[in-house]
Amino acid sequence: PGRIDLGLGRAPGTDPMTMRALRRDRVETVDDFPRDVAELQHLLGNPKPGQKLIANPGAGTQVPIWLLGSSLFSAQLAAERGLPYAFASHFAPAMLLQAIEVYRRAFKPSAQCDKPYVMIGVPLVAAPTDEEAMYLASSIFRRVLGILRGARGLLQPPQDGFFERLGAHERAGIADFLACAVIGSPDTVRQGLQTLAEQTGCDEMMFTCDIYDPALRLRSLDIAAQVRQGSAATGAQAA
């Protein structure tokens, strides 16, 4: 409530075939993205006298712009422009800590942010027990394995023992992809989120809950919210 963010990233957000269907087949250069960011900042700011292109209803809204990334490019650009930065650790965690370090070290204060501000993506599967959470997470394991094999598809129902039946190489690939995932009971989730917070010093987390049953997806978010509230209350008592 009361919050709107605009997240900007370089990737088309899909596979090459869909990208072409969306008419995103032009070869982009390294200069395109910084120029696009500057243009959007201009269009969302207060119109200047004689400005010919006015964004309606965006002009004058000053909608906060975030830069999104899974490498160092957007981290450097976000630091240079003084913008908040969101890292795609929910699917590309390998460079998370390096990107955050680059962003914080090079950050220049701006009208939008006077200091670095970081969000990380976290795959979340929360359930009453660790066993149920791992069962529900098999839908994610199946999806990730399809991505790694170049065979993307719709999210599938969970399967008992799916991860255990895979070969060591496949399990390692899924584990690397989901290195920032938090899967388990409320206690496991609490510890996992705390560990990520300590490792990254992030200001916010954004959860992705790829659980097949929408009701259980919402339950997962409810559990995370309860864990957060419980941690906040504990911290207040300790203070």
BAMIVEX-606393 format. One line per 10 residues: number of its first residue (from 1); their letters; for each residue x, y, z of C-alpha. Coordinates in nm, 4 decimals. Layout:
BEGIN
NUM = A = X Y Z; ...
REM end
This chain:
BEGIN
1 = PGRIDLGLGR = 0.0000 0.0000 0.0000; 0.1229 0.3435 -0.0950; 0.4219 0.2098 -0.2831; 0.5052 0.1806 -0.6512; 0.8483 0.0773 -0.7805; 0.9696 0.0607 -1.1395; 1.2242 -0.2143 -1.1983; 1.4426 -0.1888 -1.5078; 1.6626 -0.4642 -1.6465; 1.8477 -0.5336 -1.9683
11 = APGTDPMTMR = 1.7240 -0.8891 -2.0300; 1.4065 -0.9435 -2.2369; 1.2769 -1.1731 -1.9637; 1.1966 -1.4691 -2.1858; 1.3325 -1.7180 -2.4373; 1.4543 -1.6153 -2.7867; 1.1404 -1.7398 -2.9674; 0.9060 -1.5403 -2.7436; 1.1404 -1.2426 -2.7653; 1.1084 -1.2420 -3.1435
21 = ALRRDRVETV = 0.7291 -1.2669 -3.1167; 0.7402 -0.9550 -2.8998; 0.9490 -0.7836 -3.1699; 1.2553 -0.7676 -2.9473; 1.4938 -0.8898 -3.2166; 1.7016 -0.5737 -3.2524; 2.0636 -0.6140 -3.1455; 2.1157 -0.3861 -2.8468; 2.4442 -0.2167 -2.7633; 2.6057 -0.1569 -2.4259
31 = DDFPRDVAEL = 2.4954 0.2079 -2.4433; 2.1233 0.1379 -2.4908; 2.0332 0.0513 -2.1335; 2.1975 0.3517 -1.9612; 2.0327 0.5774 -2.2194; 1.6920 0.4152 -2.1599; 1.7276 0.4616 -1.7836; 1.8116 0.8295 -1.8259; 1.5171 0.8769 -2.0619; 1.2718 0.7221 -1.8149
41 = QHLLGNPKPG = 1.4073 0.9340 -1.5300; 1.3504 1.2390 -1.7483; 0.9953 1.1362 -1.8464; 0.8920 1.0595 -1.4864; 1.0332 1.3891 -1.3598; 0.8731 1.7316 -1.3767; 0.8273 1.8463 -1.7376; 1.0662 2.1179 -1.8503; 0.9542 2.4295 -2.0422; 0.9296 2.3434 -2.4100
51 = QKLIANPGAG = 0.9504 1.9673 -2.3500; 0.7819 1.8053 -2.6501; 0.7388 1.4500 -2.5213; 0.5221 1.4279 -2.2074; 0.4443 1.0955 -2.0387; 0.0848 1.0781 -1.9162; 0.0165 0.9969 -1.6391; 0.3838 0.9435 -1.5540; 0.5169 1.2984 -1.5796; 0.5910 1.4481 -1.2397
61 = TQVPIWLLGS = 0.5199 1.1270 -1.0477; 0.8866 1.0653 -0.9632; 0.8141 0.6909 -0.9519; 1.1196 0.5344 -0.7842; 1.3385 0.3522 -1.0350; 1.5258 0.0368 -0.9386; 1.7907 -0.1299 -1.1500; 1.7708 -0.5080 -1.1727; 2.0609 -0.7341 -1.2553; 2.2285 -1.0718 -1.2381
71 = SLFSAQLAAE = 2.5807 -0.9494 -1.3194; 2.8054 -0.6528 -1.2450; 2.6827 -0.4246 -1.5263; 2.3630 -0.3040 -1.3577; 2.5363 -0.2919 -1.0184; 2.7863 -0.0435 -1.1583; 2.5195 0.1599 -1.3365; 2.2952 0.1699 -1.0270; 2.5900 0.2905 -0.8208; 2.6784 0.5588 -1.0757
81 = RGLPYAFASH = 2.3191 0.6884 -1.0946; 2.2530 0.6597 -0.7205; 1.9614 0.4193 -0.7673; 1.8432 0.1261 -0.5529; 1.9614 -0.2115 -0.6791; 1.7835 -0.5484 -0.6910; 1.9879 -0.8611 -0.7611; 1.8308 -1.1634 -0.9304; 1.9627 -1.4139 -0.6785; 1.6385 -1.6116 -0.7122
91 = FAPAMLLQAI = 1.7761 -1.7612 -1.0358; 2.1352 -1.6356 -1.0775; 2.2981 -1.6315 -0.7336; 2.6593 -1.6842 -0.8407; 2.7627 -1.3169 -0.8466; 2.5366 -1.1917 -0.5675; 2.7995 -1.0937 -0.3109; 3.0397 -0.9530 -0.5702; 2.7681 -0.7387 -0.7314; 2.6554 -0.5994 -0.3953
101 = EVYRRAFKPS = 3.0142 -0.5171 -0.3026; 3.0727 -0.3385 -0.6355; 2.7465 -0.1461 -0.5958; 2.8168 -0.0304 -0.2419; 3.1784 0.0605 -0.3085; 3.1000 0.2736 -0.6155; 2.7703 0.4276 -0.4974; 2.7176 0.7999 -0.5565; 2.4324 0.9686 -0.3623; 2.1441 1.1053 -0.5697
111 = AQCDKPYVMI = 1.8104 1.2796 -0.5223; 1.6451 0.9365 -0.5000; 1.8939 0.7648 -0.2654; 2.1477 0.9131 -0.0287; 2.3052 0.5724 0.0403; 2.3123 0.2244 -0.1185; 1.9883 0.0273 -0.0991; 1.9822 -0.3426 -0.1899; 1.7082 -0.5984 -0.2540; 1.7762 -0.9671 -0.3156
121 = GVPLVAAPTD = 1.5535 -1.2282 -0.4770; 1.4850 -1.5368 -0.2628; 1.3117 -1.8568 -0.3783; 1.0867 -1.9467 -0.0848; 0.8999 -2.2644 0.0004; 0.7626 -2.2546 0.3541; 0.5394 -2.5222 0.5041; 0.4534 -2.6570 0.8499; 0.7320 -2.9186 0.8231; 1.0652 -2.9504 0.6437
131 = EEAMYLASSI = 0.9399 -3.2695 0.4760; 0.6333 -3.1030 0.3246; 0.8386 -2.8049 0.2085; 1.0853 -3.0314 0.0269; 0.7952 -3.2166 -0.1344; 0.6396 -2.8899 -0.2565; 0.9803 -2.7675 -0.3760; 1.0031 -3.0609 -0.6175; 0.7899 -2.8518 -0.8569; 1.0698 -2.5949 -0.8573
141 = FRRVLGILRG = 1.3362 -2.8635 -0.8962; 1.1523 -2.9952 -1.2021; 1.1248 -2.6458 -1.3503; 1.4931 -2.5683 -1.2923; 1.6002 -2.9004 -1.4414; 1.3963 -2.8171 -1.7517; 1.5694 -2.4801 -1.7795; 1.9120 -2.6416 -1.7445; 1.8231 -2.8942 -2.0136; 1.6822 -2.6298 -2.2484
151 = ARGLLQPPQD = 1.3302 -2.7711 -2.2157; 1.1225 -2.4998 -2.0495; 0.7622 -2.5767 -1.9645; 0.4743 -2.5034 -1.7312; 0.5124 -2.5543 -1.3575; 0.4326 -2.9174 -1.2723; 0.2776 -3.0805 -0.9630; 0.5174 -3.1927 -0.6897; 0.6556 -3.5470 -0.6853; 0.7732 -3.7536 -0.3900
161 = GFFERLGAHE = 1.1469 -3.8240 -0.3975; 1.2090 -3.6333 -0.7232; 1.5362 -3.4722 -0.6154; 1.6720 -3.7933 -0.4636; 1.6193 -3.9853 -0.7895; 1.8377 -3.7449 -0.9892; 2.2024 -3.7977 -1.0707; 2.4749 -3.6120 -0.8832; 2.5399 -3.3745 -1.1745; 2.1713 -3.2808 -1.2005
171 = RAGIADFLAC = 2.1392 -3.2285 -0.8255; 2.4466 -3.0043 -0.8292; 2.3053 -2.7958 -1.1140; 1.9771 -2.7418 -0.9312; 2.1592 -2.6596 -0.6064; 2.3715 -2.3960 -0.7824; 2.0631 -2.2407 -0.9446; 1.8793 -2.2301 -0.6102; 2.1747 -2.1415 -0.3874; 1.9727 -1.8642 -0.2219
181 = AVIGSPDTVR = 1.6561 -2.0711 -0.1783; 1.4980 -2.1021 0.1652; 1.2956 -2.4227 0.1945; 1.1495 -2.5641 0.5117; 0.9461 -2.5268 0.8278; 0.9010 -2.1920 1.0064; 1.2155 -2.2493 1.2145; 1.4169 -2.3457 0.9064; 1.2837 -2.0451 0.7165; 1.3665 -1.8114 1.0043
191 = QGLQTLAEQT = 1.7259 -1.9340 1.0146; 1.7630 -1.9296 0.6361; 1.6396 -1.5730 0.5990; 1.8560 -1.4597 0.8888; 2.1629 -1.6161 0.7288; 2.0938 -1.4454 0.3954; 2.0420 -1.1124 0.5714; 2.3718 -1.1464 0.7555; 2.5630 -1.2538 0.4444; 2.4345 -0.9740 0.2226
201 = GCDEMMFTCD = 2.3309 -0.6925 0.4567; 2.0307 -0.6486 0.2241; 1.7649 -0.3895 0.2943; 1.4808 -0.5948 0.1453; 1.4020 -0.9412 0.0155; 1.1605 -1.0277 -0.2637; 1.0234 -1.3813 -0.2513; 0.9427 -1.6053 -0.5450; 0.7108 -1.8899 -0.4416; 0.6847 -2.1291 -0.7358
211 = IYDPALRLRS = 0.4524 -2.3686 -0.5542; 0.2054 -2.5549 -0.7748; -0.1016 -2.5024 -0.5544; -0.1851 -2.1281 -0.5370; -0.3335 -2.1663 -0.1869; -0.0127 -2.3237 -0.0590; 0.1839 -2.0499 -0.2321; -0.0046 -1.7918 -0.0270; 0.0430 -2.0025 0.2859; 0.4165 -1.9956 0.2224
221 = LDIAAQVRQG = 0.4133 -1.6153 0.2176; 0.1981 -1.6099 0.5322; 0.4535 -1.8265 0.7121; 0.7348 -1.5941 0.6055; 0.5365 -1.2944 0.7313; 0.4748 -1.4639 1.0657; 0.8420 -1.5532 1.0934; 0.9367 -1.1914 1.0259; 0.6908 -1.0595 1.2823; 0.8160 -1.3092 1.5376
231 = SAATGAQAA = 1.1774 -1.2104 1.4731; 1.0899 -0.8398 1.5023; 0.9130 -0.8991 1.8335; 1.2070 -1.0977 1.9674; 1.4457 -0.8219 1.8630; 1.2310 -0.5594 2.0355; 1.2247 -0.7616 2.3594; 1.5998 -0.8063 2.3458; 1.6479 -0.4320 2.2925
REM end
